[in-house]
């Protein structure tokens, strides 16, 4: 017992020393609890992400393993390299965008994965240079918040469709679905249950809501399990189709993946770090290491078969539980690694859209928070955000919404006599997007 106690003390000492846990006013126990908290608030992604991507033909097991690999690699880099209590995983919204490209434009998922891979490489290069800072300062807040809000509306709309709450209609494009349909009814019940959990501030509310909905579905005969635990599916590298990127003109898609990932990651990292008291005088220490986690996760994810990764705002729940160091992220990474042994139960849950649709609707609503930061008193800013948010779900394309935003913003500013307020990079983007929309639209 003495030897075990001595070894335990030594491990705790090394952890304290490596992560500077005591310096940040935390303890190893607190960091572990924080890691568990963050994990259970975001573990839904290992179910929702494969469900979304497999709907357009990507093998479920492939996405399942790729999601875990991306989450583990990105989160461990974040924890061990940047030493922040922030978790990385394939982003919600980006997976829906990926699926929409494959579904509506008739492009193979191998080609779109190639676009994700290239976006990841570019992000990696940007992460270790000053270009990242130039882009972040050049792009106006109204465009940033408009993009995040538009993606929120896009993914919530997709969730409503998957639930059968909204269906296609020839006369006015969409209509209310049959609310008595078993899948739709269970989706509504699951949504209400999850809302109760979220409103009451239950930690891991999204994940717990999914589990309760799954239990109801099981007893109603809508969910069937072929097992719970098994050896992990065999991961394989995808044969990425880079030639298809050129033939299909997916340059705007690459730019969209890159742009959204940069904004999403930066905003989340800054928000969570400020919450944890890790941002000093507006400076973000070890920013390069932090962005490396996200970019490397995107590259790894694309190679194995998933959409771009991003920092998760759910990390704030771990910070609220006391997490202040990279040990929190390391715990999250280890837990994600263990989930690969539960593919049968994950696959079964993901096959019933009633379980995943409520999460998409609620996450979509959470992404609309940026609307409060838009200058609605300025018509130029307001209309730019409005057009981005309007176009994304109606055109069924996140990149098209981004393109419209980059074109409209400098135009309205010029008309208002405020052209000098617009960074020269925005004018360049506007011209490029205009050329792309007119002459090289995605097929």
N, C-alpha and C positions, 0 to 999 in steps of 0.2 A: 504493500500500500504506500509505503514511504517513497519507493522508486517512482510509482505512478504519479504521486502527488508532486514529486520533484520535476518530473518531465512535463506535467501540466503547467506548473509554474514557469518553467523555462519557455514553453510555447507561448504562454500569455505575455511573458516579458518580451519575446521576439516580436509578437504581433503589435504590442504597444510601441516598441521601438520603431518598427518599419512604418506603421501607419500614423505615428504620433498621436495615438488615441487619447492619452491623458492630456496632452497639450490642447486638444480640441474639447476638453471637458466631457469626455465620454468614457465608456468602459467597453471591454470586449463583449460582455453579455448584452449591453445595450446595442452594440453594432450588429450582433447576430440577430437579435429580435427585430431590429430595423430592416435587416436583409430579408427576414421571413415576411415581414409586413409588405415590403415592396414587391416581393415575389408573388404573393397571393393576390395583390391588386392588379398584376399585369400578366399572370400566367394564362389568362384567357386567350392570349395571342397564339399559343400553340394549338388552340382549337379553331379559333376564328380565321387565322391566316391560311391554314391548309383548306378550310372550307371554302374560302373565297377563291383561291387560286385553282383548286381542283375543279371548280365549277366551269372553268374554261379549258379543261383538259390536262392540266399539269398533274402528274401522279401524286395522289394524296401523301403517301409515305415519303416521297421525295421532298415535298414542301415541309412536312412535319420535321424531318431531320435537318433540312436547310434552315428552318426557323430556329431550331435549337442551336445549331452550329453558329449562326449569326449572332444570336443572343449571348452565347457563352463567350465567343471570341471578343465581341465588342465590349461586353460588360467586364470581362477580366482585364482587358487593356485599360478600360476606364478606372477600374479599381486598383490594379497594380501599377499602372503607369501614371495616370493623372491623379490617382488617389482621391477621387470624388465619389460620393455616395449616390451615383447616378447609374441607372441601368439602360442598356441598349438592346433593341430588338427590332425586327421588321415593323415598319410603321403602318398604323391604320390610316386609311385614306390613300396611301401610296399603293397598297395592295389592291384596293378597289380601282384605282386608276390603271394599274397594270392589267387587271381583268377586263376593264372596259376597252382597252386598246386591242386586246386579243379578240374580244367578242364582237365589237362593232366595226373593226377595220380589217378583219380577216387576215391578220398578221400572226405568224406562228409564235408560240411563247418562247421558242428558242431565240428568235430574233429580238424579242423584247427583253429577254434576259441579257442578250448581248448589249442592248442599250443601257441596261442597269449596270452592267459590268463597266462599261466605258464611263458612265456617270460617276461610278465609284472611284475609278482611276483618276478622273479629273478632280474629284473632291479630295482625294489623297494629296494630289499635287498642290491644290489650293490650300489645304490644311497646313502645309509646311512652308507656305509663302505668305507674302503680304496681300496677295490678291483677295483672300478671304475678307480682310478688313476693308479693302476698297469696295468690294461688292456690298457688304453690309451697310457701309456708310452711304453708298450711292442710291440704293433702292429705298424709296420713301415708305414710311410706316403704313400709309393707306393701302399700298400695294401688298405689303407683307401681311397685314391683318385681313385684307380682302381675300388673299389667297388661302390663308388658314381657315377663315370662315366659310369660304366657298367649298373647300374640301369637306368641311364639316357637314354642310348641307348636302353635298354629293353623296357622302357615305351614309347619312341618315336616310336619304331617299332610296338608296340601294337596300338598306335594311328594311324599309317599309315594303319594297317590292318583294324581297325574299320572304317576308312574313305573309305576303298575300293581302296586306292591308290596302296597298295600292296596286292596281292592275292596269294593263293596257286597255285603251278604248279608242275605237276608230273615230268617233265624233269629236272628242276633245283630248285625244292622246292618252289621258289617264283618268281613272275613276276609282271609287271606293270598291274594294273587293268584297267577297262573301265572308262576312265576319263569323258565320256559323261553320265555316270550313275548319276541321279539326286542327290543321297546322296553324291557321290564322288565329283561331281561338286560343291555342296554347301560347302563341307568340304574344298575344295581348296580356294573357295571364302572367307570362314571364316578364313582360315589360313592367307591369304594375308591381310585381314582387320586387324586381330590381330597383325600381324607383323608390319604393318604401325603404329598402336597405340603404340606398344612396342618400336619401333625404335624412334618414336617421343617423347618418355618419358612420355606418358599419364598415370597418376596415375590410377590404377585399369584397366590397359589395357586388361588383360586377361578376366576379368569379363565383361567389356564393349564390347569386341570382341564377347563374347558369346551372349550377349543381341542383338547386331546388327545382328549376324548370325541367331538368333532365330526369329527376326522380318522378315528377308528375307524368312526364312523357312515358317513362318506363311502366308505371302502373296503369297507364291508359292504353298500353299496347302499341305505342308509337315509336318506342326505342328498344333496340335489341342489341345485346352484347354477346360477342363471340369469345370474350376473355377480358382480363383486366391487365395482367402483366405478361410481357413476352420479351424476347431478345429484340434489340432495336432493329428496325429495317436497315438493310444495307445501303449506305449512301453512295451515290455515284456522281461524278462530274458531268454537267450538261455539255453537249456539243453546241456551244454558243454560235449562233448564226450572225456573224458580223457583216457579211455581204448583204443580208436582207435589210440592214439599217440603211445602206446607201440606196438600194433599189426601192425601198418604201419611203424614203425621205424622212427618217425618224430623228432628224437633228433637233427639232423642237421638243420632241419627247425626251431626249437626253437632257436638254437644257431644263425642262420642267422637272424631271427627277432630281437634277442637281440643285435647282433653285429651291424647291420645296424642302429638300433634305437639309440644306444649309440654314434656311430660316427656322425650320422646325427644331433642328438640333441646337442652334445657337440660342433661340428663345427659351427653350426648355432648360438648357444648361445654366443660363444666366438666372432664370427664375428660381430653380432649385438651389443653386449655389448661394444666391442671396438669402433664401429662406434659411439655409444652414449657416449663414454668417461667414461664408468663405470668400465673398467678394469684398476686396478692400479698396476703397477710394475709386470705385468703378472699374478696377482692374480685375481681370480673370486669370489668375495664375495657372501655369501649366496648360494653357489653352491648346497648344499644338498636340500634346499627348491626348487631351480629351477628344479633339476632332479626329485624331488617328483612330481611336476606337470606333467611331461611327463610320468612317470611310473604309477601314479594313473590314468591318462587319458587312458593309454593303457589297464589297468585292467578293468576300467569301460566300455570302448568301447567294449572289448571282451565279457563282460557279456551281453551287449545289442545287439551286432552284428555288429562290424566293425573291421577293421585291425588296427595294431599298430599306435600310435600317435607319433608325433615328433614336435620339434620347427620349426616354419615356417620362412624361409628366407625372406618372404614378409614382415616380421616385420620391415625390414630395411627401408621400405617406410614410416612407421610411425615415425621411428627415424629421417629420412630425413625431415619429416614435423615438427620436433621439440620435439617428444616424448622422455622423459628421465626417466619416473617413471612408477610404476606399475599401475597408473591410466589409462594409455594408454591401457594396457592389460585388465583392468576391463571393459572399454568401449567396447572393442572387444567382451569380454565374454557376455555382456548384449545384444549386437546386434545379436550374434549367437543365443541367447535364443529366440529372437523375430522372427527369421527365421522359427521356427517350425510351425508358423501359415500360412506359404505359401507353404505347401506341394503340392497342386494341380499344381501350376505353375512350381515348381521344378521338379515334376514327368514328366510333359509334355516335358520340355526342355531336361531332361536327356534321354528321350526315342528316341530322334533323335541324332544319333551318330555324325552327321555333326557338332553339336554344341560343343560337348565335345572333339572330336578327335584333333582339332587344339590346344587345351590347353595341351593335353598330349604330342604332338609333341614339342611344344615350351618349356614346363617344362622339357622335356627330354634333350633338347639342353642346358638349363640353368644348368642342373646337370653335364654337361660335363666340366665345368669350372676347375675342379680339375686337368685336364690333364696338365695344364700349370705348375703345381707344382711338377710333376713327373720328376725325374732325368733321362732324356732320354739319357744322355751321359753315364750312367751306364747301361750296357746291362742286368745285373741281375734285376735291378729295372724296366727297360723298358719292359722286357719280362714278368715279373710278372704282371704288369698292363695290358699289351697286352692280356695275356691269360685270365685274369678275364673278360675284356671287350668283348673278342671274344666269350667266352663260354656262358655267361649269355643269350644273345639273341638267339644264335644258339641252345643251349640245352634247351632253354625255361625255365631256372631255375636259379634264383638268388643264391640259396644256393649252387648249383653245381659250379657256377663261383667263389664263395667265397672259396669253398673247394679246387679248383684247385690253387687258389692264395696262400693259406696257405701251400700247398704242394710244389709248384714250388719255392716260395721265399727262404726257407731255403736250398733247394736242390741246386739252382744256387749259393747261397752264399758259401756253402760248397765247391763246385767245384771251385769257384773263390778264395778259400783260405781265405774267410772272415767269416767263420763260427762263430767266436767269437763275431761278430757284432750282431748276432741274439739272441734275448732274449730267455731264456729257455722255456717260455710259448709258443712261436711260434713253437718250436720243438714238444711240447706236442700236440698242436692243429693239427700240420701236421700229426702226427701219428694217432690221433683220426679220422681226416677227411679221411685219407687213408683207415683205417679199415672200416669206415662207407661206403665209396664208393664201396669197394670191397665186403664186407660181408653183409652189411645192407643197401643197396640202398633203397631209398624211392620208394614204389610201384606205 
